[in-house]
Amino acid sequence: MEDNATSPATTGGEYPLLPLRDVVVFPNMMVPLFVGRERSVAALDEALAKDKLVLLTAQNSAEVDEPTADDLYRLGTLAVILQILKLPDGSMKVLLEGMTRQHIVEIADNGRFMNARCEPLVEIEPKGKEMEALVRHVIDQFENYVRLSRKTPQETLLSVINITEPGKLADNVAANLFIKVADKQKILAAANVRNRLVVLSEILSSEIEILELEQKIRGEVRQQMEKSQKEYYLNEQMKAIQRELGQDSESGEELEQLAAQIRKAKMSKEAAEKAFRELDRLRNMPMMSPEATVVRNYLDWMVSLPWAKQTKDRLDIKRAGQILEADHYGLSKPKERILEFLAVAKLKGHLKGPILCLVGPPGVGKTSLGKSIARALARKFVRMSLGGVRDEAEIRGHRRTYIGSMPGRILQSIRKAKSRNPVFLLDEIDKMTADFRGDPSSALLEVLDPEQNDTFVDHYLEVEFDLSNVLFIATANVTYSIPPALKDRMEIIEIPSYTELEKLNIAKGFLVPKQLKNHGLARRRLEFTDDALYHVIREYTREAGVRNLEREIGAVCRKVAKDIALGDDKKNIVVTPEEVHRHLGVPRFRFRQADKENAVGVATGLAWTEVGGEILSVEVSVVPGKGALTLTGKLGEVMQESIKAAISYTRSRAAHLRLDKDFYKNYDIHVHVPEGAIPKDGPSAGITMATAIISALTGRPVRGDVAMTGEITLRGRVLAVGGIKEKLLAAHRAGLSTVILPEENQRDLEDMPKEVLSELSIIPVENMDKVLETALLPAEGKTRTRRRTPKRPSPARRVAPAQRGGRGSLRLPASLQH
């Protein structure tokens, strides 16, 4: 710690500038400050190294962490550093004394801190009786302010009264007022002492008026409390009189009914004791008092919860399988896992077990699967949407101290089900967010833990409620946004996107009959051809599920219903692709077929999106230059790194590829991925990039019927990626015949539909040599050799499939809808 005193500067100069938040320092004031911002610490270090003078000025907004010249007031106070203490965390505690007002002429930023060139503000102090009257008036106002305010100590008033200089008096009074920074700055900027006192007097008048109103409000509140106590006393007397007259039977009957309901509810011992205590409190309260209403609502909630009511499970596995098959097409793995879960429950005699989380794209049937499970078990079904929930009280409820408080949505849904063992669907569990009100995902940790949820405590009830008999099922679109601790409590069941054939069968077996019935066309012969449904699937929808497909089928049914209502009474109406076009208008999406022409520098990759797979063209152009690398197409950081890895691999294999070893110095390489408005990222296009680059450099065309996916290393190894099912479906949909996959991804082929594998030739590869051997044709002018199409490898042993969109997957946003 250092002690110093420096005489104030009366002339202008250049000084280090220290921005202040919510503080205005006046001349002749000593103020301690904590300084933690790096630039502010640097400004103090500079002042210590020179004459210990620093210019203090307030920020326009305290929310700005790194203020610039535009964020500062142009009038400040030149101060001298009296004491300074450097703290271990790099911040400083400094004692400053204000000296003179300074007008800032120019602010310069040297990178470390700001310097201010300033000129002193010359004070004008008129003399005369008016000044003396102003001083006395301000002192009287300040005495009144201190009397009304509980924040200003009496010692401050005594010190201010003894000041004889009007300017110094105004500065000291202003420094001890709890007012806005802008008002203090207005007082600091007043060079004329008379004007300064006038401004100060106006501010004091406003503050005194506010303080008097606050005092008035406090008095009214006190009177209201006294009135409430008086009413309570009179109500007690009235109750005593009514008891003498036998007129309290109505309220007594209501309380007896509540007591009977508490006994009938078969609550836990703790809950029953709590309910009877609240009932005793209610007996001793005036029935019209606000507190009585709160207690009565609490008891209504307690007696309406199903403490002992539950439905009997119907654990018939065959019947459950029939229900699942009747309600949903496909989804063999999710159905199998659900039946396994029910089989274990049948053997154990209860359903206490893992929490199931159905994960898949929108519209694939996650919510309806939950309803089918409830129907198969003969249980009640309740659904709670968690999308956008950001308040912990939504889960645990509000405490009764709040007006309008009630239990959380968990117990509200249990009450609605009228059973303590419903199937409880937690929809969109990946859409929860957290803010200052708490983290609802943390509150769900107890709800979804079978070892803890038998003692779940809602903030409103304040007693334990057993949730262990509830079958919780969660749904989500993705897993990466679910907190790890919450995901650990759930068993993830992947529900993949539907193939075109699955969508066709779902439309024929479920969607079309449903829409015919909804539009009053069930009795009329309306038929959709397979080509018409394929036309809707490919050119009017772009989704992983069937939600939009159902909507478009409904739109066609509406058009047909309108035609029938206008007099077109055909007995046999067949919807063809032409009719679909007539009813739905111009196709919204382009059915994307791959360009099967062999081309130099153009390769076809495969990408995964939240609505399924997509093919991805990669174009490479090589022109004479100085070795520049240009990347276009809104490529993400990981994809850019894949391109650099591919170029490094090409350089390392230049001799093998018959390339000039200095090719990277003499040519500019431009890599472009079309549809540049759509962000693209991920490492799974690595081998596609390398193939396109090598094709452009060697002049060897890339086979147009080949698509590929895989991550590349500097040594040319091909690593596994995710989203294989969606990518193969995209290749099949685009009409490609051959797909190059990493060797490690053979295990994912077990989940592929047989009709897709039968039409694709899958080439598993471990290194880039095999990729180039399969994908590249001889350069023009060379002998073209006929290449035998490799056979699809037999599936590897059954292992857990990689998660869709998992490690190494090239991910595009859902906006990839052409």
N, C-alpha and C positions, 0 to 999 in steps of 0.2 A: 504494500500500500504506500502511496506517495502523497505528500502534502505540498501544495504550491499555491501561490497567489500571483496573479499577473494584472497589472493595471489595465483597465478597459481601453480598447482602441476607439478613438474618436474620429478617425478617418476611415475611408473605405479601403478595401483591399480584396484579396482572394483568400478564401478559407475553405477547409474541408467541410462538406455539408453532411449533416446528420438528420435524415428524415425521421419524424416522430409520428406514432400512431396514437390517436385519441388524446394527445397531450399538446398543450400550448404553453410554452415557457415565456414568462414576462421578465423584463429587466428587474434587477435587484431581488430576484427569487433564487433560492437555493433548492435544487430539485435532484433527488436520486433517481437514476435510471438503470434498468437492466438492458444491456445491448447484446443481442444474439445474432443478428444478421451479419453475414460475412462482410458485406460492403460497408456496413456501419462500423464494424470492428476495425476495418482497414482505415476508415476516416479518422477514428479516434487515435489509432497508431500514428497516422500522419500528423495529427495535431500535437501529440506528445513529442514527436521528433522535432517539431518547430517551436512555436510560441504558446502551445497549449490552448489556442483559441479555435473554436469550432462554431459553425453557424447552425442553429437549430431552427427547423421549419416544419410545420405540420403537413401531413398528407391530406389530400381531398377526400380520400376513402381509406379507411383502416383495413379494408379487405385486400388491398394490393400488397403482395409480399415483396416484389422487386420494383419499387417505384422509379419512374423516369421523371424528367423535368416537367412533363405535362401533368403529373400526378401531385405536384407540390404547390403550396401557396407561395406567392412571390414576395411575401414579407415575413421575416423571421427575426430571431434574437441572437445576437453574438454573445457567446458564453465562454467562460474560462473553466478549464478542468481543475477542480480543487483536489479531489481524491479519486483514485481508481484502484479497482481490485479485479485481477484476472482470475476467472473461475476455471476449474479443471476441464469443463466441457468446451472451452474456447470462447465462451461469452465473457462479458465484462459487467461489473457493477461500478458505476461511475457517479460521482457527485459533481454537479455543475452549478455555476452561478451565472444568471443572466446579467448582461451588461447594458447593451444598447440595442435599440431597434435598428434593423438593417433592411434596406430595400434591395432585392436581388436583381441585378442588371442582366447577368448571364450565368447559365449553368453549363458546365463542361463535364463530360463523363470520360475518365481516362481508362475505364475498364475495371479498375479495382474499387473506385469510389467516385463520388461526384464532388467537384469543386465549384464554389459559387463566387462570382465577382460581384461585390455589393457596395452600396453607399449608405452611410448612416442616415437615418430619418431624423431630421431636425425637429425637435419638439417646440411647440408654440404654447406658452403658458400665460394667458391674459391675467391681469390683476383687477381687483375691484370687488365690490360687494356682491355682484352676481356670482362670482366664483366662490366666495365664502358661503353664500346661500346654497349653491349646488353641492358643496362639500358637506354641509350640515344635513342636507336632504338625503344624500347618498348614505351617510352614516346612520341616519334614522331608518332608512329602508333596510340597510344591512342588519341593524339590530332586530328589526321585525322579522327579517328572513331567518336569522339564527334562532329566534324564539320559536318560529313555526317549524323549522327544519330540525330533525333529530340527527342529522349527519354532521353538522358543523359544531365543533366544541366551543365553549365559552371563552377559552384562552385565545382563540383566533380573533374573537370580537375585541378583546382587550388590547391585543397587539395592533389591530387596525385603527382603533380610536386614537392611539398615541402618535399616529403618523401625521405630520404637519404639511408635507408637500402634496398638493392636489394630484399631480401625475402619479406619484408613488402610491398614494392612497387608492386611486382608481385601479392600478395594476394589482395591488394586493387583494382588494375586494374581488376583482374578476378572477384571480387565481384560486380563490376559495369558494367559488360558485360551482354547483353541479349543473352545468349547462352544456349545450352542444359546442363542438369544436368550432363550427362556423361562427357562432356568436362570440366566442372568445377571440377568434381571429379578427372579427370586426372591431373589437375593442383594441387589440394590438395594433391594428392598422391606423387608428386615429392619432394623427400627429398633433392636432390641436387638443390640448388638455380639456378645454371646455366641451368640445364635441365628444371627447372620450367619456366625460362624466355624464353627458346627456344620454349617450347610447347605453351606458351602464345603468342609469336610472330607469330607462325604458325596460331593459331586461329584468331588472330587479322587480319592477312593478308587475310584469307578467308572471315571474316566478312566485311572488307573494300571493297573487290571485289564485294560482294553481294550488299552492300549499293550503290556502284557506279553504278551497273546495275539497281537498283531501281530508282536511280536518272535519269539515262538515259531513262528509260521507262516513267517516269513522264514527261520528256521533250518532248518525242515523242508524248505522249497523248496531251500535250498542243499544240504542232504544228498541230496535227490533228484537234483539235477544232478550231484553227485559220483558218485552211484550209477549214473546213466546213462553217465557217462564211463567208469566202471569196467566196465560191461557192454559198452560199445563196444570197449574194449581186449581183454576176454576173448573177445568175438565174433570179433575180428580174429585172435586166436590160434587160435580154433576153426576158422576158415576156412583158416588156414595148415595146421593139422593135417589137415583134410579134404582139402585139395589133395594133401598128401603121401600120404594113404590112398586118393585117387581117389574120394572120396565126395561131391564137389560137382557131379556131372554133372546132377542134376535141375534145380537153379537155373540152371546153365549152358545147358541146353537151352531153358529158358523165355526167357532173355535172347537167345539166338540166334534164337528164333522172333520176338521183338519186333524185332530188327534186320532180319530178312527182311521183316516186315510194313511196316517203315518204308521199305525200298527199293521194295516193291511198291506202296505208296500213291501214288507219283509226286507227292510234295509239292513245293512251291516250294523253291528252294535255301535260302532263309532258314529255312523250317520244318524241312527235313531236317537242317540243321546244328544247330538247336535240339534236335530229337528225339535225335540221336546224342549231343549233350552230356549230355542228361538220362539217356540210356542208360548212358553212361560213369559218371555219378554213381551210378546204381543198382548197377553192378557193384561199386563200392567201399563199398557200404552193407551192413550186416547185413540179411538179407531179412526179418527179423521186426521191424525197427525201424519206428516210426510214419512217419518221413520216407520210408522205402522204399515204404510203401503209397501216400503222396501222389504220389510220382514215377511209380509203376506206373499209378495211375489217370490221370495226365496223359498218359502214353504210350498208354494204351488209347484215350483221346479222340482223340489225334493220328492214330492209325492207322485209326480207325473213321470219320473224316470223309471225304466223297467229294471229295477234292482234284482228281481228274481224271475221275470218273465222271459222265456226263450222258446224258440221253435225247435222241433225235433228233427235232427238231420236225417236225410234219406240217402244213405250211402250205398246206392245201387250203381255199381260201376258201369254195367251194360247200358242202363237207362241214361246215365250221365254221358256216355259216349254217343248214344243216339241223339241226345239233345244237342251236343256240340256239333255233330255232323249235320243235323237239320238246320242249325242256325248259321253255320260257317262253312264255306267251301275251302278245301286245302288246309293250310296251317297245321300240317301233321305233327310237327315237333311240339309246338305249343300245346296242342290237344293231348299229345302223349304225356307231356310233363304234368298237365293238370290232372289227368286220370291217375298218374302215379301218385300224385299228392293225395287224391281222394282215397286211393287204395291203402296208403299208409295210414290215413286217418281212420279207415274202417277197421284195420287190424289193431290200432292203438286204442280205439274207442273215443278219441277226441281229435279236434283239428288244431291243437296248439302246435305250431311249427313255423317254418320260415315264412316271411312275408314275400309274396310274389310281386315282381315288377315287370309289367309287359312293356317292352321298348320297341318302338317301330315308327315309321313315318305316319303322317296324318292319313286317316281314312282307311286303315288296314283292318279295323275291327277290334281294337283294344278294349274300348268301352263296352261294346256289345258282348265280348267274351266274358267280361265280368258279370253282365246280366245273365248270360247262359250258365255260368257257374252257380249263381244264386238259384236259378230255376232248377238246376240239376240237384242241388242240395235241399230244395224246398225251404230255403231261407229267405228272409226279407232282404231287399236290396236298397242301399242308400248310396248316393254319390255326392262327393264334395269336390268342387273344382278349386284347385290351388293356383290356377293361373293368375298372376298379379298379386297374390297375397303377400303382404310385406309386414304385417303386424303380428307379433307373437300372441296377442290377445285373441286373434282369430282361432288359435288352436287351444289355448289354455283358459280363455275367458277373461273378463274384467273383474277386478276386485269390487266389492259392494260399496266401497267408498265413493265410486264414481256414479254420477247421475245417469240413469238409463243403462246401467251395467247388466250383463247377462252372461250365461255360460258360453264357452267357446263352441265352435261349429261341430266339434267332435261329439259333444254331449247333445247339442241340438239335433244332430242327425240320429243319434241313438234314441232320443225321445220320439222323433218322427217315426222311426222304424217300429216302436213299441215292442222291441225285443232286444235283449242284451247280447245276442249272437248273430247279427245280420252279416251279410257280405257287404263290406264297406269299401267302396272304390274311391281312392285318392287320385283324382284325375289331374293330369298335367303337373306331376310332382317336380318336373324339371323347370317349371316356369316361376317358381317362387323367388322373391327377392328380399333383401334385408335393408333396413334403414334405421333411423334413430329410435324407432319404436320397438326394435328388437329383430331377432332372426327367427322366423317361423320354422325353418328347417331344423334348428337346434331344439325347438319345442317338440318336433316330431320324433326326435331320437327316443324319447321315453315311450311315445305312443306305439312305435314300430319295433320295440324290443320285447320279445315274448317273455324275457326274464324280469321285466320291470313294469309292463303295462297292466299287471293285475293290481297295482297300487297307484293308478293314475289319479292325480289331484288337480282338479280344475280350480282356478283362482276364485271363481264365484262361489262354488259349493264349499270349498275348503275342507272337503272330506274325500276319502279314497273311493274310487269307482273302478270296478274290475272290467278291463277291456280285453282280458286274455281269451275270452270266448268269441271275440269278433274276428272274422276272417278279413284281414286287410289285403287289398289288391291295389297296387299303384300302377299308373300308366305314365309313360314319358315318350317324347320323340327322340331325345338323345340322352346319353348318360354323362357326358363330360361336364354338364352344368349342375349335376347333382353333387352335393358335398360328399367327400369320401366317407365320412363317418355315417352318413345316412345311407349311402349306397352299400356299405358293409352290412347293414341290417336287412338287406333285401336280396332275394335270389332273382337275378336278371334272366328273363325269358325273351329272346329276340324274336320279333315278328317281322319277317322280311317283307319287302315290297312284292306286289303281285306281278306275275308275268302276264303277257298279253293273252295267252291261252287261259290263264286263271281268271283274268278279268272278263273274258268272253263267257266262260262258264258261270261266273257269278252273276253277270248281267242276265243270262238266259234263265238261270235257276232261281234268282232272288230279286234282282232289281226290276226287271221288266214286269213280272207278275205283280210286284208291289205297286209300281207306278200305274199299271192298268187299273188296279183296284182303287187307288187314290183318285184317279181321274174319271171314274165311272165307266171305264171301258172294258171291264172284266167280262161282260156278257157278249161283247162284240168281238169279232174275229180280227184282231190286230196282231200282226206278226212282224218281227224284226228279223231280217236275214242276217246270217253271220257276217257277210261283207259289210252290211250297214253298221253293225256293232263294231267291227274292226275299224271302220271309217270314223266312228265317234271316238273310239279309244285313241286312235293315232293322230287325228287332226283336230279334235275339239277338246281334248284333255291332255294334260301333262302332269301326272301325279303318280305317287307310289301306291296309293289306295284306290278307292272307287267312289269317293264322295262326289267329285265333280262329274264322274260318269253317270251316277244316278241322277244328278241334277240335269244333265243334258238329255237323258232318256225322258225325264219328266217334262222337259221343254218340248220334245217331239210329241209326247202324248197330249200336251195342252193344245198344240197346233192341230193335231188330228181331231181332238174334242171340239175345237172351234169349227173346223170344217164340217163335222157331223151336225153341229148345232145350226149351221147355216143352210143345211139341206142336203149335204153330201152323205147319203145313207147307203154307202157301199157295204155289202155284207162281208167281203173279204178284203181287208186293207193290208197290204204288204209294204213295209218300209224298206226301201233299197238305198244304196249310197246316194243316188240322185235325189230321193225324197229327203234324206238327211240334209243334203246341201240346200234344198229348197226351204226346209223348215228352220234350220239353224244358221243359214247364211254362209258367209265366207269362212273357211277354216281358220281357226285361231292359231294353230301351230303347224309347222312344216314337218311332215314325216321325213325325218332325215335319213337318207340312204347314203352309204359311203361311196365316195368316188373311187371306183375300182380300177381306174386307169393307172398303169405303172408310170411313176414320175420320179425325176431326180430331185432330191432335197425335200420331198414331201412324205411324211410318215403319219400313220393313224394310231393314236393312243386311245386309252380308255380312262374315263373319269367317273368318280362317284359324287352324286349330289343327294340332297335330302329327299328328292322326289324320284330317285332311281339312278341308273347309270346313263352315261352319254359317251359318244365317240368324240375324239378330240384331234383335230388336224394340227400338225406341226410343220411349218414351212421354214426352210433355211435357204438363204441366198449368199453366195460367195462371190465377191468382186475384188479386183486388184485394189490394194490400199496399203495401209501401214499397220495392220494388225488390230484394228478396232473391233470391239464386240458390241453389237447393238441388240437390245432385247425389247421387244414390243408385244403388246397384247395384255397389258395389265397383269404382269406376272408377279407372284408373291416372292418373298425373300427365299423360301425353301426351294421353289422352282428355279429361281435364278442360280442358286448354289448347285442344283442338279446340272444345269447347263454348263457351269464352269467345270464341274467334275467330269462331264462328258468330253469337254474340250481337252482337259488334262489327260484323260485316258487316250484320246485320239493322238495327242502329241507323243505319248509314251509308246504308241503302237504305229508310229508313222512309217517306219521301215517295213513292218509287216503289211501295212496297207498300201505300200508303194507310193507314199507321199513324200514330198520334199521335207527334210527335217526342219526347215525354216518357213514352212507354209504359213504359220501363225503370224509371221512378221510381214509377209508380202501380200496378205489378203485380209480384207475386212469381212467379218462374218455377221450376218443379220439373222436372228432367230425371231420368228413371229408366230404367235398362236392366234388364229382368227377369232372374231367376236370380241374385239378389244375392250368393249365396255364392261365385260363380265370379269370380275376378279378371279384369278386362278392361282392355286398354290398346292404344295405337296410334292413329295419326292418320287411318286410312282410313275411319272413321265420320264424318268431318267433314261431308260433304254430307248424310248421313243426319240428323245432329243439326240442321243448319241447316234442312232441309226440315221436320222435326217441329216445331221452334220456330216457324217462319214459319206453318205450318199452324195451330198452336194460337193464334197471335196474330191471324191473319186470319180464322179460322173456315173456311178452305177445306180440304176433306177431301183426304187423300192416297190415291192409287190403291192398292188392296189387292193388285193383281197386279204391282206394280213393286218391285224390289229395287235397291239402289244401293251403290256403294262409291267412295271418292275422298277425297283430302285437300283441305280448303278453306283459302284464304288470306283475308286481311282485305279484299282487293279482289274477292273472289268467284271467283278462278280455281280450277279443279279440277286438282289435281296427280296424277300417276301413283302407283299403289300396287302392292304385290306380292301373290303368291298368287292370281292371276286364275283359273287353271284350277280350283283347289279351290273358289273362291267361285262360279264359274259352275256347277260340278257341284252345289253345295249349292242354288243357286237352281232348277236343273232338278229336283233330287230333291224339293224342297219344292213343286213344281207352279206356280212363278211363270212368267209369260210374257214379262216385259220386264225387262231389266237395264240400268241406267245406269252407264256406265264412263267414266273419263277418256279423252280423245282419245289421249293418249300410250300407252295400254294396248292399242290396236288390234293392235299387233304380236304380242301374246300370244295372239291368237285363232287364229293358225296352228297352235298346239299342241293346240287343242281337238278332241275327237272330233266327227265330222260329225253323228252322230245327236243330239248335244246342241245344236249350233249350229242345226240345222234346226228345233228346237222352241223356240228363244229368240229374242226380238227384242232386239238389242243397240243401245243408243243411246249413241254417243260424244258427250261434252260437253267443252267447254273452260271454261265459266263457269256460275255458279249460275243465271243467267237461263234457260238451256236446261234445267237440272235442274227448276226450278220449273214451267216451261212443260210439261214432260213428266209430272211426278209429281203436281201439284196439280189438283184439279177446282174448278169455280166454287163459291163459298159458297152455302149453302142460301138459297133465295129468289131467286137470280139465274138467268138463263137458262143452262141447261146446253148447251154446244155439243158436238156429236159430234166426237170427236177421232180422226183416222186413226192407226192404229198404225204407227209408223215402221218402215221396212224395216231389216233388218240390213245394216250397211255391208259392202262388199266388203273382204276382208283386205288389210292394208297390205303393203308390200314385206317380204320375209323378213329379220328381224333377230334377234339373240340374245335369247331371252325373258328377262324379269326373273326373278331368283331367287325361288323360292317363299319366302314369308315375308320378303322383302327390304325395301327402303326403303318406308316408309309403310304397311306391312301391319299391319292390326289383328290382334293375336295373342292367342289365348286358350290357357290351359293344356290339357293332354290330359285333365284332369278334366271337360271339357265333354261329358259322356256322360250323357244323361238316362235 
